[in-house]
Amino acid sequence: MLDLTPKTFHVFDNGVEQKIAHWDLGGDPLAVGLVIETSTQVRAMIPTIHNLGSIFTETVMALDGEAAVITYDDEINVVQPFTHDHDAVEKCIADTK
């Protein structure tokens, strides 16, 4: 577990540091859009990306999070809209070309 406290962060508004009035480490589920570049410049990395699906779903999505998978090169493709389904997200990552 991370040992984060309000003193770990400095929040500024128009250059003036603000007091952190409320501190909560949460535990709320995340909604994350995973954007994967698929241009020829990164094609050599695609096999590595294929192996990251379960790591992404287990750590970022955890139990209650949701994710979308978006790829882009000369066009943008939403290959998986937001879902809580780990298997669907892992399959999209594994199928990235």
C-alpha positions, 0 to 999 in steps of 0.5 A: 500500500502506498503511504500517501498523505496530503503533504505528498501533494502540492495543489496550485490554482493560478500559481497559489498553493491551495490547502487540501481540505479533504483527503481520501485514498478512495478505493472507488473504482476507476474508469480508464481508457487504454489508448494503444498506438498501432502505427508502423513506428510501434509495431515491434512492440505489439507482442509485448502489448499483447502480454499486458492484458491481464496485468492491466485488468488485474491492477488498473481495473481491479474488482470494480473498475471499467475500461475501454480500449482504443487504438489509433494510427491514421484513424481512431478505433474504439475496439472495446467500449467501456466495460467491466468485463476483464476477459473482453478487455484482455481479448481486445489487447491480445488482438491488437494488430 
